[in-house]
Amino acid sequence: MIESLLVANRGEIARRIIRTAKRLGIRAIAVYSEADAHLPFVAEADEAVLIGPPNPAQSYRNTEAILAAAKSTGAQAIHPGYGFLSENAEFARTVESSGLIWVGPGADAITAMGDKINARNLMAAAGVPVAPGTTDPAADLDAAVTAAAGIGYPVMVKAAAGGGGMGMGVAVDEAALRTEYDKVRAFAERMFGDGSVLIERYFPRVRHVEVQILGLADGRVVALGERECSVQRRNQKLVEESPSPAVSPELRERFLAAAVRAGEAVGYRNAGTVECLLDPASDEFFFLEMNTRLQVEHPVTEYVYGVDLVEEQLRVASGLAPTFDPDALAPSGHAIEMRINAEDPKRFLPGPGVVKTWVEPTGDGVRVDSGYTEGNTVTPFYDSLMAKLIISGATRDEVIERARTAVAAFRIEGPKNNLPFFAELLENEEFLSGAYDTGIVSRMR
């Protein structure tokens, strides 16, 4: 097993990785920016290194500073968490060429799945269902218009290099496409340095369902069930649950088989997620993208499948067998995760500030993965995620009841937060029925 691990991230995910590392007797090393010096993950690490000012480009995306920290602390491996450098193939290659262990998929797999057009073409060749769409970037507006006419409106205009719900627009007709194409292309060039755009069929009433995969050290790829991620704002997730209330045993079997084929197609190792769109009217699903990293919502899978995914990541990176029997994976119980963000619960606009009160809920089936505590400052430099409230239980109804109690008991004063939204959601008839889709938040607002 790896003996020393540098966590190239911050906040709740750094704290969560450090927790597993220390449980396994692995020396945990944190890196932090000047803005994060007083956050819990820094104090909880065995060693911590300041790597730069608040700007992520000068700290958490500063590959030279992170590698220097690894060298100065004698780190054996680097875990990138999610975001920042987690899906940067060049960084993964540099880590390995420096003689360090990269706790994630190989750089070739990251490259293959990082471009949405290349990824969908690979998946189609592997027999994974893909939505009607372009097989090459729409080189210009005229090409986009021609492609959309062949696909049929409405269409989704997507940045080929995008991710995390960013770089997307919906066009219901040609006039809208002309506007959205220019917007998405400009955004993609600015944010990702790649203005390539693809056009896909847009499904107005769909569910967002993803499958957790794990590429094992022996070369096998296994699937650890699905997660429902349809409660979203601006194409970004707010709530995830497992199992999905929309997925029957027969549909689950098809989902998991397709996800395993996706991983096998790129020789996948370590943890990853195959994201899909599900048409609830027909039970047809289509590949959306693969996230070549640990997901924010991984805890719901951990509860339902009884595994520690960070531990499994470390075992794969160490060349060790998993803690579970790959041939006996089966879900048990139910879990829901709510992302507690520093944002207005109505318009979901960021609301950073000093945390004056922070009281976490406790009780059966209640877990809080937090990045902050009382006295900390939520700054505007990073994502607004403050904590994840994860509730587990024997049934979905039991989990929802526990979640109501936990949300009511969670007290945060200072930064704006979206706890009132979750209280509202947990009384919403559409959500309670389980028959919701990606439009649920817009219908609530």
Disulfide bonds with the S-S distance in Angstrom:
none
